[in-house]
């Protein structure tokens, strides 16, 4: 069978149109569990960390204060405002500052010790390839600078349970052949940056990534619903997820189909109701969706385990 050039263009156009009709798509943020942390949802009270060392060259408490302050912000509120109407529960703070230890769900305390030391070590070597029968010894003095830090954090929960965590830094610089000796100031700067990074990551238990959500083509016989369905793509792009979810729920209840269930699952996922999303996705499983939901459900289960009050939107 042969086709003329114009007929080929027409066929390709129809194929592209058919693919486009499968559904509108947009890119959203989806949250998932990065790691578990020692904070529990609720009020957090912080005692300044005690310096148990002889010196105090680094303000460790400033790092702790910043990390706790960041933990008390909504997940989607820290430079991530583009998330929009995604994961509604993530717009709420999971932790907040408590006014006193007896009113806190977790009390953070601990200590830190920063040590610095300069010394030198003497090494003995021997000359080789000489005409003398016995090798000639010579000595080399190698200056050393050392900086080490240890931060011990303790978390006491309202039920009396106590857990701890430790942050460490250790660096030695030695001047030897072809190697420069790092100054004490340089080592302290490296220590400060390392501790600052560790504190910054300490309470970042949730991460986010972009995901492309597509709406499946849904067959609808009801004229009113069919007319409303024409706005689905615009609702998705405008991030009017509640309106979109209510639309697909009415469609699914009126004419159940796996395609309508999938679209309803998309809406539930976008507002952070992962259990309901997983329920509707099961009717039309897809590899990427299953992998994404597996991570999302881990986050949901973790938030439940620490006592977070989750706002789960229903359509």
C-alpha positions, -999 to 999 in steps of 0.1 A, spaced: 0 0 0 13 34 -10 5 69 3 11 103 -13 30 130 6 -1 149 15 -18 117 28 13 109 49 11 144 65 -26 139 72 -20 105 88 8 119 110 -14 149 120 -43 125 131 -19 103 151 -5 134 169 -41 146 176 -50 112 189 -21 112 213 -29 148 225 -64 137 233 -51 112 258 -48 141 282 -34 175 291 -2 174 312 16 197 336 46 196 359 40 197 397 61 191 428 57 159 447 71 153 482 87 122 495 106 110 526 143 117 524 152 104 559 138 100 594 147 126 620 146 127 658 120 155 660 84 146 667 55 166 653 44 193 678 61 219 700 99 220 701 118 237 729 156 242 725 181 246 753 214 262 740 241 237 736 267 237 763 303 244 753 324 218 772 357 227 755 384 251 765 377 274 736 347 286 716 359 295 680 326 286 663 291 296 672 275 262 670 243 274 687 236 297 657 236 267 634 212 248 657 189 278 659 187 282 621 181 245 616 153 244 642 138 276 627 137 259 593 122 228 607 93 249 620 84 261 585 58 245 562 75 220 538 64 240 508 71 274 523 109 276 522 118 289 487 94 264 473 63 286 468 60 274 432 45 242 446 11 260 447 -19 239 455 1 207 459 1 185 490 -22 207 510 -11 192 543 25 203 535 15 239 537 11 235 574 40 235 599 47 201 613 68 216 642 65 249 660 84 266 688 72 257 723 72 284 750 86 262 778 101 227 782 70 214 801 48 224 772 70 209 745 66 176 727 103 174 724 131 192 742 164 196 723 196 200 743 232 189 743 269 199 742 298 206 719 335 206 720 359 222 695 396 215 698 425 230 679 461 221 682 494 229 665 525 208 670 553 192 650 566 157 645 602 148 638 610 121 612 643 104 607 654 95 572 686 81 556 706 92 526 708 66 499 730 61 469 761 74 486 797 62 485 797 59 522 791 24 535 767 34 562 737 55 553 737 90 567 707 99 588 689 132 586 659 146 603 628 164 590 604 184 612 568 184 600 545 210 615 509 198 620 476 217 626 446 198 638 409 208 643 382 185 656 346 191 667 320 169 683 284 180 688 261 158 709 223 164 705 198 150 729 160 148 723 137 143 752 101 135 743 70 142 764 68 105 775 103 107 789 120 88 761 155 101 754 175 96 721 207 112 709 226 121 678 263 131 672 279 153 646 317 151 641 345 169 622 382 160 622 409 173 600 447 172 602 470 191 580 507 182 578 535 200 560 557 175 541 573 173 507 550 186 480 522 193 505 513 227 520 504 232 556 468 244 560 466 273 585 446 270 617 422 296 603 417 276 572 409 244 592 385 263 614 367 277 583 364 242 569 351 229 603 325 257 604 313 250 569 310 213 576 291 218 608 268 244 591 261 219 564 254 191 588 230 213 608 213 224 576 206 188 566 198 177 601 160 182 599 154 181 562 134 148 563 113 155 532 125 162 497 107 171 465 110 165 428 91 175 398 66 151 382 46 153 350 10 145 355 -12 135 326 -50 131 325 -63 100 307 -90 104 280 -123 95 297 -154 85 278 -185 103 292 -221 99 279 -237 125 302 -239 157 281 -234 180 311 -203 162 324 -189 159 289 -191 197 285 -175 202 319 -147 177 310 -135 201 283 -122 223 311 -101 196 327 -68 206 310 -72 242 320 -80 233 356 -49 212 358 -27 239 343 -43 265 366 -37 241 395 -73 243 405 -70 207 418 -100 208 441 -123 217 412 -107 191 390 -110 164 417 -147 172 423 -153 169 385 -136 136 381 -153 122 412 -187 130 398 -177 115 365 -164 83 383 -195 80 404 -218 85 374 -199 63 349 -171 43 366 -140 35 345 -104 28 350 -95 60 332 -117 81 354 -103 64 385 -67 72 373 -76 109 368 -92 110 403 -60 94 416 -39 122 401 -61 148 418 -58 130 452 -20 128 448 -17 165 440 -35 175 472 -14 151 493 -41 124 500 -17 96 491 -39 67 505 -68 77 483 -45 83 453 -31 48 457 -66 33 459 -77 48 426 -44 42 408 -48 5 414 -74 3 388 -50 14 361 -14 6 373 15 23 356 52 18 364 62 54 371 31 61 391 36 30 413 72 40 419 63 76 428 34 65 451 57 40 469 79 69 480 50 92 488 33 66 510 65 61 530 64 99 537 27 96 547 33 67 570 63 84 586 43 116 593 16 95 609 42 77 631 56 110 645 21 123 653 16 149 626 -18 163 621 -24 158 584 -49 177 564 -63 152 539 -85 167 514 -116 148 501 -135 154 470 
